[in-house]
Amino acid sequence: MKPLERLSAYGKGEAIDRLPCVPIVGNTAARVIGVKVGQFRGNGPLIAQAQIAAYQLFGYDIIRIFTDLYTQAEAMGAKVHYPEDETAYLEAPAINDLAHLDRLQPADPYRDGNLPHHLEAIGIAVDRVGTEVAVTGAVTCPFTNASFLVGAETLARLMLKEPDKVHRLCEVSLETCLRYAAAIIDAGATPSLTDAMSSSTVISPRQFREFSLPYLKRLMDFIHGKGKGATLHICGKTAKIWESMVEAGADCLSIDNDASLTEAKQAVGERVRLMGNVHPSAVMLQGTPADVRRATLSCIREAHDNPKGLIVASGCSLPTETPFANIHAMMETVREVGWPVSATEL
C-alpha cells in the first residue's frame, strides 16, 4: 500500500498491510543525498530533494519538512546560528530589552527569513510525491516560539512577575503561527505542531494551561477549520498535560521517549491517536539494528491496540548521524509484524 492509502484505510478501520511508521528523520535526510546540514539554509529545492530521497529510501509514511525549531523566530528578528554540518541553534533572541516588546511583528511566511524556502520545499514535495504520501510542514507552537523571541530565562521570569507580557508575546507569536500554517495548507500540506518549551520538564502543568493551552487551542481550531488534522509533539515529560493537549484539539499526540505509551493509551487513547516513541539517541543513534527491533516491538506491544490507533515512530527527530541500518530496522520490524498485530507473537 502507498502511505496515503495506508493512513486512510487505517483511519476508517479497513484492512492494511502494516501499522503506519514514521522514523522522524529531520536533518538525517542530508546524509541521504550526501550534503551538509548547513546547505539547507535558504535552499528549498535542496530541502525537498533530501526529504523526498529519505522517504523513497526508507519507505515511511509521512514526509515532514523541517530543519530546526527557529525558522519562525528568525523571521521575527531572532538571530540563529547555522553550523556547517549541524542543526541550527538560537544565538540571540529577537529582543533583549522588553521596552522593545511592541516592536515585534508577525512574520510574513512568503517574505521573511527562511520561511519562504521551507514553503518552496513543501510545494516541491507535494508536487512530486504528494499523491502517494502525506507532506507536513513543521510549525513551532506559540509558547515555544515566544521563548525564542525574548529568551527562555526571560520568559520564565515574566511568567512569574509580568504574565501580561507573556500573553502579548504569545499573541504575536500565534499570529505568525496562523500565517505560516495557512501558507502550509495553501501549499497542499498539513501543519505538524512542535512545542518543546511547553514540556512539563520545562514549565509546570499550571503554567502550561495558563500560557500555552489557549494559544495552542486557537491554532488547532484554525487548522481544523481548514479541514486538516493536527499532530502535536511536546518533548520530555507530558503525562500531566495529556488531558490538556487533547483539550487543545490534537488529533494525534506524538509521545517523547520520556513518556509511556501504555500510560498514554490508558489516559487518552480513546480520544486521540498516539505516535511514538523509540528513543532517538540511546536506541536509534547509539543502538544496533537488534536494539531498534526490540524497542520497536516494545512500542507495538504497548499501543497497537490503542482505540484511536498508533503510528510507530521515534520519540523525537533523529540525530543527524543516525545509522541508516537502524532506520531500516524500524521499518523492517513494522513490516514483519504486519496487521492485524498478534500480541502473542510480539
MOCOR-V639842 format. One record per residue. N is the residue number from 1. RES is the residue in three letters. PHI is phi as a letter, one per 40 degrees, with the letter a starting at -180 (NA if undefined). Layout:
n = [N & N]
res = [RES & RES]
phi = [PHI & PHI]
This chain:
n = [1 & 2 & 3 & 4 & 5 & 6 & 7 & 8 & 9 & 10 & 11 & 12 & 13 & 14 & 15 & 16 & 17 & 18 & 19 & 20 & 21 & 22 & 23 & 24 & 25 & 26 & 27 & 28 & 29 & 30 & 31 & 32 & 33 & 34 & 35 & 36 & 37 & 38 & 39 & 40 & 41 & 42 & 43 & 44 & 45 & 46 & 47 & 48 & 49 & 50 & 51 & 52 & 53 & 54 & 55 & 56 & 57 & 58 & 59 & 60 & 61 & 62 & 63 & 64 & 65 & 66 & 67 & 68 & 69 & 70 & 71 & 72 & 73 & 74 & 75 & 76 & 77 & 78 & 79 & 80 & 81 & 82 & 83 & 84 & 85 & 86 & 87 & 88 & 89 & 90 & 91 & 92 & 93 & 94 & 95 & 96 & 97 & 98 & 99 & 100 & 101 & 102 & 103 & 104 & 105 & 106 & 107 & 108 & 109 & 110 & 111 & 112 & 113 & 114 & 115 & 116 & 117 & 118 & 119 & 120 & 121 & 122 & 123 & 124 & 125 & 126 & 127 & 128 & 129 & 130 & 131 & 132 & 133 & 134 & 135 & 136 & 137 & 138 & 139 & 140 & 141 & 142 & 143 & 144 & 145 & 146 & 147 & 148 & 149 & 150 & 151 & 152 & 153 & 154 & 155 & 156 & 157 & 158 & 159 & 160 & 161 & 162 & 163 & 164 & 165 & 166 & 167 & 168 & 169 & 170 & 171 & 172 & 173 & 174 & 175 & 176 & 177 & 178 & 179 & 180 & 181 & 182 & 183 & 184 & 185 & 186 & 187 & 188 & 189 & 190 & 191 & 192 & 193 & 194 & 195 & 196 & 197 & 198 & 199 & 200 & 201 & 202 & 203 & 204 & 205 & 206 & 207 & 208 & 209 & 210 & 211 & 212 & 213 & 214 & 215 & 216 & 217 & 218 & 219 & 220 & 221 & 222 & 223 & 224 & 225 & 226 & 227 & 228 & 229 & 230 & 231 & 232 & 233 & 234 & 235 & 236 & 237 & 238 & 239 & 240 & 241 & 242 & 243 & 244 & 245 & 246 & 247 & 248 & 249 & 250 & 251 & 252 & 253 & 254 & 255 & 256 & 257 & 258 & 259 & 260 & 261 & 262 & 263 & 264 & 265 & 266 & 267 & 268 & 269 & 270 & 271 & 272 & 273 & 274 & 275 & 276 & 277 & 278 & 279 & 280 & 281 & 282 & 283 & 284 & 285 & 286 & 287 & 288 & 289 & 290 & 291 & 292 & 293 & 294 & 295 & 296 & 297 & 298 & 299 & 300 & 301 & 302 & 303 & 304 & 305 & 306 & 307 & 308 & 309 & 310 & 311 & 312 & 313 & 314 & 315 & 316 & 317 & 318 & 319 & 320 & 321 & 322 & 323 & 324 & 325 & 326 & 327 & 328 & 329 & 330 & 331 & 332 & 333 & 334 & 335 & 336 & 337 & 338 & 339 & 340 & 341 & 342 & 343 & 344 & 345 & 346]
res = [MET & LYS & PRO & LEU & GLU & ARG & LEU & SER & ALA & TYR & GLY & LYS & GLY & GLU & ALA & ILE & ASP & ARG & LEU & PRO & CYS & VAL & PRO & ILE & VAL & GLY & ASN & THR & ALA & ALA & ARG & VAL & ILE & GLY & VAL & LYS & VAL & GLY & GLN & PHE & ARG & GLY & ASN & GLY & PRO & LEU & ILE & ALA & GLN & ALA & GLN & ILE & ALA & ALA & TYR & GLN & LEU & PHE & GLY & TYR & ASP & ILE & ILE & ARG & ILE & PHE & THR & ASP & LEU & TYR & THR & GLN & ALA & GLU & ALA & MET & GLY & ALA & LYS & VAL & HIS & TYR & PRO & GLU & ASP & GLU & THR & ALA & TYR & LEU & GLU & ALA & PRO & ALA & ILE & ASN & ASP & LEU & ALA & HIS & LEU & ASP & ARG & LEU & GLN & PRO & ALA & ASP & PRO & TYR & ARG & ASP & GLY & ASN & LEU & PRO & HIS & HIS & LEU & GLU & ALA & ILE & GLY & ILE & ALA & VAL & ASP & ARG & VAL & GLY & THR & GLU & VAL & ALA & VAL & THR & GLY & ALA & VAL & THR & CYS & PRO & PHE & THR & ASN & ALA & SER & PHE & LEU & VAL & GLY & ALA & GLU & THR & LEU & ALA & ARG & LEU & MET & LEU & LYS & GLU & PRO & ASP & LYS & VAL & HIS & ARG & LEU & CYS & GLU & VAL & SER & LEU & GLU & THR & CYS & LEU & ARG & TYR & ALA & ALA & ALA & ILE & ILE & ASP & ALA & GLY & ALA & THR & PRO & SER & LEU & THR & ASP & ALA & MET & SER & SER & SER & THR & VAL & ILE & SER & PRO & ARG & GLN & PHE & ARG & GLU & PHE & SER & LEU & PRO & TYR & LEU & LYS & ARG & LEU & MET & ASP & PHE & ILE & HIS & GLY & LYS & GLY & LYS & GLY & ALA & THR & LEU & HIS & ILE & CYS & GLY & LYS & THR & ALA & LYS & ILE & TRP & GLU & SER & MET & VAL & GLU & ALA & GLY & ALA & ASP & CYS & LEU & SER & ILE & ASP & ASN & ASP & ALA & SER & LEU & THR & GLU & ALA & LYS & GLN & ALA & VAL & GLY & GLU & ARG & VAL & ARG & LEU & MET & GLY & ASN & VAL & HIS & PRO & SER & ALA & VAL & MET & LEU & GLN & GLY & THR & PRO & ALA & ASP & VAL & ARG & ARG & ALA & THR & LEU & SER & CYS & ILE & ARG & GLU & ALA & HIS & ASP & ASN & PRO & LYS & GLY & LEU & ILE & VAL & ALA & SER & GLY & CYS & SER & LEU & PRO & THR & GLU & THR & PRO & PHE & ALA & ASN & ILE & HIS & ALA & MET & MET & GLU & THR & VAL & ARG & GLU & VAL & GLY & TRP & PRO & VAL & SER & ALA & THR & GLU & LEU]
phi = [NA & c & d & c & c & c & c & c & c & c & c & c & g & c & c & b & c & a & c & d & a & b & c & c & c & f & c & d & d & d & c & c & b & g & b & c & d & c & c & c & c & g & b & d & d & c & d & c & d & c & c & c & c & c & d & c & c & c & g & c & b & a & c & b & c & a & b & a & c & b & c & c & c & c & c & b & h & c & b & b & c & b & c & c & a & b & c & c & a & c & c & a & c & c & b & b & b & c & c & c & d & c & c & c & b & d & c & c & c & c & b & c & f & c & d & c & c & c & c & c & c & c & c & c & c & c & c & c & b & c & c & b & a & c & b & b & b & c & b & c & c & d & c & c & c & c & c & c & c & b & g & c & c & c & c & c & c & c & d & c & b & b & d & c & c & c & c & c & c & c & c & c & c & d & c & c & d & c & c & c & c & c & c & c & c & c & c & g & b & b & c & b & c & b & a & d & c & c & c & c & c & b & b & c & d & c & c & d & c & c & b & b & d & d & c & c & c & c & c & c & c & c & c & c & c & c & g & b & c & b & c & b & b & b & c & g & c & b & d & c & b & d & d & c & c & c & d & c & h & c & c & a & b & c & c & c & c & c & b & b & c & c & c & c & d & c & c & b & c & c & b & a & c & b & b & i & a & c & c & c & c & c & b & c & c & c & c & c & d & c & c & c & c & c & c & c & c & c & c & c & c & c & b & c & c & d & d & c & h & b & b & c & a & c & c & a & d & c & d & d & c & d & c & d & d & c & c & d & c & c & c & c & c & c & c & c & c & g & a & c & c & c & c & c & c & c]
